[in-house]
Amino acid sequence: MELIRQGQPLPCLRTLQRKIENFKFTPGISETMFEFLSNKKPYFESEKDLECGLIFDEMSITPKRSYNPSTASLIGNVTFPNHEGIATHAIVFMLVGICNRWKHIVGYHFTGNSFASKTLQKIIFQIIEKTEEMGYQKCELYYVRHGVGKHWVMETIRYKYR
């Protein structure tokens, strides 16, 4: 939106679609998305811009299997480690700037109606460690908890992983 306000010309929708049509974003922690994140780092103006939080959120999806032409595979099964069946939920992991407004998805999984919290904890710690290895700081953990109606609350979760 900022570029539009500045009057910068933007490519047409079809050009953008062609640019991303070969992009493969498969379930799990995405190495490609972490590469993109490392490319953002030089553009930050101060060390405070490297302070981030990890948000994860789960949402219901319609259980069904379908063909994904991008990966030439069937999708719709649970991808959460050590679980199987048809997916009923999706969980997304996103890094967000604390002092500067930025956000960056780093992974996702399809889950069933339940999953092992220890497995989730392991995934979260892998993301936090990878983020901090790249030089991002104070990676705090947030969980989006849905409330009544369209209101939601973000809770800071205290954790210890070292």
NUMARTOR-427877 format. One record per residue (C-alpha): x, y, z. Coordinates in steps of 0.001 Angstrom, whole numbers, always signed. Example, Ala and Ser with C-alpha at 12.3 -4.5 7.8 and 13.67 -1.06 7.14 Angstrom:
<nodes>
+---------+---------+---------+
:      px :      py :      pz :
+---------+---------+---------+
:  +12300 :   -4500 :   +7800 :
:  +13670 :   -1060 :   +7140 :
+---------+---------+---------+
</nodes>
This chain:
<nodes>
+---------+---------+---------+
:      px :      py :      pz :
+---------+---------+---------+
:      +0 :      +0 :      +0 :
:   +2888 :   +2364 :    +742 :
:   +4233 :   +1991 :   -2813 :
:    +800 :   +2790 :   -4231 :
:    +605 :   +5937 :   -2065 :
:   +4024 :   +6995 :   -3374 :
:   +2797 :   +6584 :   -6941 :
:   +5200 :   +3725 :   -7738 :
:   +4162 :   +1635 :  -10742 :
:   +3346 :   -1966 :   -9870 :
:   +3353 :   -4981 :  -12189 :
:     +12 :   -6311 :  -13397 :
:   -1614 :   -9259 :  -11634 :
:    -746 :  -11765 :  -14392 :
:   +2964 :  -10810 :  -14187 :
:   +2942 :  -11457 :  -10446 :
:   +1153 :  -14784 :  -10961 :
:   +3780 :  -15905 :  -13495 :
:   +6571 :  -14950 :  -11087 :
:   +5214 :  -17132 :   -8283 :
:   +3690 :  -20035 :  -10221 :
:   +6877 :  -22124 :   -9878 :
:   +7301 :  -21289 :   -6197 :
:   +6975 :  -24459 :   -4091 :
:   +5766 :  -23858 :    -541 :
:   +5236 :  -27309 :    +918 :
:   +4106 :  -28097 :   +4495 :
:   +6714 :  -27924 :   +7246 :
:   +9391 :  -25377 :   +8089 :
:  +10364 :  -23747 :   +4791 :
:  +14075 :  -23328 :   +4081 :
:  +13151 :  -21080 :   +1143 :
:  +11161 :  -18748 :   +3393 :
:  +14116 :  -18555 :   +5797 :
:  +16342 :  -17614 :   +2838 :
:  +13897 :  -14813 :   +2017 :
:  +14023 :  -13754 :   +5673 :
:  +17829 :  -13529 :   +5568 :
:  +17517 :  -11315 :   +2478 :
:  +15337 :   -8867 :   +4457 :
:  +17972 :   -8354 :   +7131 :
:  +20255 :   -5867 :   +5304 :
:  +17295 :   -3528 :   +4696 :
:  +16542 :   -2988 :   +8371 :
:  +17746 :    +345 :   +9702 :
:  +18655 :    -623 :  +13280 :
:  +19251 :   -3593 :  +15568 :
:  +15802 :   -3040 :  +17107 :
:  +14262 :   -3958 :  +13746 :
:  +15685 :   -7469 :  +14229 :
:  +13609 :   -8040 :  +17380 :
:  +10830 :  -10438 :  +16505 :
:   +8134 :  -12720 :  +17781 :
:   +6855 :  -16070 :  +16585 :
:   +3091 :  -16291 :  +16155 :
:   +1291 :  -19534 :  +15480 :
:   -2369 :  -19908 :  +14726 :
:   -4617 :  -22837 :  +13890 :
:   -7749 :  -22649 :  +11776 :
:  -10412 :  -25111 :  +10666 :
:  -10420 :  -26212 :   +7045 :
:  -12855 :  -28267 :   +5003 :
:  -11622 :  -31877 :   +5067 :
:  -11052 :  -33021 :   +1479 :
:   -8340 :  -34279 :    -789 :
:   -7553 :  -32418 :   -4005 :
:   -4878 :  -32163 :   -6671 :
:   -2263 :  -29402 :   -6373 :
:    -921 :  -28621 :   -9873 :
:   +1955 :  -26570 :   -8405 :
:   +3487 :  -29641 :   -6740 :
:   +1769 :  -32273 :   -8926 :
:    +532 :  -34067 :   -5828 :
:   -2596 :  -34797 :   -3805 :
:   -3152 :  -32554 :    -807 :
:   -5530 :  -32851 :   +2104 :
:   -3753 :  -35343 :   +4341 :
:   -2292 :  -34534 :   +7754 :
:   +1322 :  -33366 :   +7435 :
:   +2010 :  -32856 :  +11147 :
:   +4881 :  -35172 :  +12158 :
:   +3883 :  -38591 :  +13549 :
:    +184 :  -38071 :  +12725 :
:   -1966 :  -39314 :   +9872 :
:   -5451 :  -39074 :   +8387 :
:   -7351 :  -36417 :   +6516 :
:   -6628 :  -32838 :   +7605 :
:   -9310 :  -30861 :   +9433 :
:   -7116 :  -27923 :  +10526 :
:   -4132 :  -25909 :   +9326 :
:   -1534 :  -24355 :  +11615 :
:    +670 :  -21518 :  +10375 :
:   +3923 :  -20179 :  +11857 :
:   +4785 :  -16520 :  +11253 :
:   +7593 :  -14268 :  +12442 :
:   +6653 :  -10648 :  +13154 :
:   +8668 :   -7545 :  +13952 :
:   +8259 :   -6176 :  +17473 :
:   +9670 :   -2654 :  +16968 :
:   +9096 :   -2454 :  +13215 :
:   +6015 :   -3604 :  +11297 :
:   +6955 :   -6671 :   +9279 :
:   +5689 :  -10226 :   +9088 :
:   +6996 :  -13330 :   +7423 :
:   +5462 :  -16815 :   +7196 :
:   +8092 :  -19514 :   +7819 :
:   +5997 :  -22671 :   +7745 :
:   +2698 :  -24452 :   +8074 :
:   +1222 :  -27901 :   +8672 :
:   -2086 :  -29623 :   +8155 :
:   -3390 :  -31333 :  +11293 :
:   -6271 :  -33481 :  +12418 :
:   -8604 :  -32658 :  +15286 :
:   -5745 :  -33032 :  +17756 :
:   -1975 :  -33324 :  +17833 :
:    +813 :  -33957 :  +20327 :
:   +1892 :  -30790 :  +22140 :
:   +5459 :  -32131 :  +22467 :
:   +5697 :  -32291 :  +18659 :
:   +4416 :  -28706 :  +18395 :
:   +6946 :  -27633 :  +21012 :
:   +9761 :  -29235 :  +19008 :
:   +8692 :  -27404 :  +15818 :
:   +8460 :  -24081 :  +17676 :
:  +11911 :  -24482 :  +19204 :
:  +13390 :  -25353 :  +15784 :
:  +11950 :  -22144 :  +14327 :
:  +13138 :  -20004 :  +17260 :
:  +16656 :  -21462 :  +17144 :
:  +16894 :  -21041 :  +13360 :
:  +15665 :  -17445 :  +13648 :
:  +18179 :  -16576 :  +16357 :
:  +21021 :  -18283 :  +14429 :
:  +20277 :  -15873 :  +11565 :
:  +20838 :  -12914 :  +13891 :
:  +17252 :  -12016 :  +14713 :
:  +16884 :  -11163 :  +18393 :
:  +14562 :  -11713 :  +21339 :
:  +12369 :  -14159 :  +19457 :
:   +9316 :  -14234 :  +21736 :
:   +6483 :  -16698 :  +21344 :
:   +2859 :  -15666 :  +20849 :
:    -255 :  -17760 :  +20442 :
:   -3356 :  -16410 :  +18777 :
:   -6376 :  -17432 :  +20860 :
:   -9749 :  -16934 :  +19287 :
:  -12475 :  -15552 :  +21472 :
:  -16129 :  -14760 :  +21022 :
:  -17242 :  -13463 :  +17623 :
:  -14531 :  -11862 :  +15567 :
:  -12388 :  -10807 :  +18511 :
:   -9088 :  -12497 :  +19193 :
:   -6405 :  -12186 :  +21810 :
:   -2702 :  -12679 :  +21431 :
:   -1068 :  -14165 :  +24504 :
:   +2630 :  -14099 :  +25273 :
:   +3703 :  -17582 :  +26261 :
:   +6630 :  -17887 :  +28621 :
:   +9012 :  -20567 :  +27516 :
:  +12397 :  -21992 :  +28249 :
:  +14192 :  -23941 :  +25580 :
:  +17882 :  -23836 :  +26385 :
+---------+---------+---------+
</nodes>
